[in-house]
Amino acid sequence: TIGVLAQPVIVAVTWPSSWMAAEYPGGVLPVPTKAAIAASPGGHAVEVWRYLAASSPVSDCLRNSWGHHWGNGQGNAYARADALLALAFDLWTFTL
């Protein structure tokens, strides 16, 4: 199923070192290795604003606070839900 989240979700994650680059091909974040997680510079929070089918290679669209140069050149990047949730340590929702 393709869907859009009913409301934005803020996800606090252990930010892997492999997600520190400014650009990624197609804006797709690599599935982090154990080494990249161990080398994490710390935690970070991002907004998740859409999801796709669990069988899709990417399932979550992330909006980062680092400006439009990060990810796909518009401040967004895409990650697998299982990879993102494995790194998550807190989640918040809010209503606009």
C-alpha positions in Angstrom: 0.0 0.0 0.0 1.2 3.5 -0.8 0.2 6.1 1.8 0.7 9.4 3.3 1.0 9.9 7.0 -2.0 11.5 8.5 0.3 13.8 10.5 4.0 14.4 10.5 6.1 12.2 12.8 9.3 13.4 14.4 11.8 10.6 14.8 14.8 10.8 17.1 17.5 8.4 15.9 21.1 7.4 16.5 22.5 9.0 13.4 24.9 6.7 11.5 28.1 8.1 10.2 27.1 6.9 6.7 24.2 9.5 6.7 26.5 12.5 7.2 27.3 13.1 3.5 25.7 16.1 1.8 24.3 14.2 -1.2 23.2 10.7 -2.0 22.3 9.2 -5.4 18.6 9.7 -5.8 18.4 10.9 -2.2 18.4 7.3 -0.9 20.2 6.8 2.4 22.3 3.6 2.6 21.2 0.9 5.0 23.7 1.6 7.8 26.3 -1.0 8.7 27.2 -1.9 12.3 30.4 0.1 11.9 28.5 3.2 10.7 26.2 2.9 13.7 29.1 2.5 16.1 30.8 5.6 14.6 27.6 7.6 15.1 28.3 11.2 16.0 25.2 11.1 18.2 21.4 11.5 18.0 19.4 13.6 15.6 15.8 14.2 14.9 14.1 14.3 11.5 10.6 14.6 10.2 9.0 11.7 8.5 6.4 12.9 6.1 5.5 10.0 3.9 5.8 6.3 3.6 5.6 3.8 0.7 4.9 0.0 0.6 7.0 -2.0 3.0 8.3 -4.0 0.0 9.6 -0.9 -1.6 13.4 -0.3 -1.5 12.7 3.0 0.2 9.7 3.6 2.5 10.1 6.8 4.4 10.8 10.3 3.3 12.9 12.3 5.8 13.1 16.0 6.1 16.3 17.1 7.7 17.1 20.5 9.3 20.4 20.8 7.4 19.0 22.8 4.5 18.2 22.0 0.9 21.7 20.8 0.0 21.3 17.6 2.1 19.9 14.4 0.6 18.2 14.9 -2.8 19.0 18.5 -3.1 15.7 19.6 -1.6 16.5 18.8 2.0 14.8 15.3 1.8 16.1 11.8 1.7 14.6 8.4 1.6 15.3 5.4 3.9 13.9 2.0 4.5 11.4 1.9 7.4 13.1 -1.1 9.0 16.5 0.7 9.0 15.0 3.9 10.4 13.0 2.2 13.1 16.0 0.2 14.2 17.9 3.4 14.9 14.9 5.2 16.5 14.8 5.9 20.2 11.9 8.3 20.4 8.9 9.3 18.2 6.6 12.3 18.4 3.5 13.3 16.5 1.8 16.7 16.4 -1.2 18.3 14.8 -0.9 21.4 12.7 
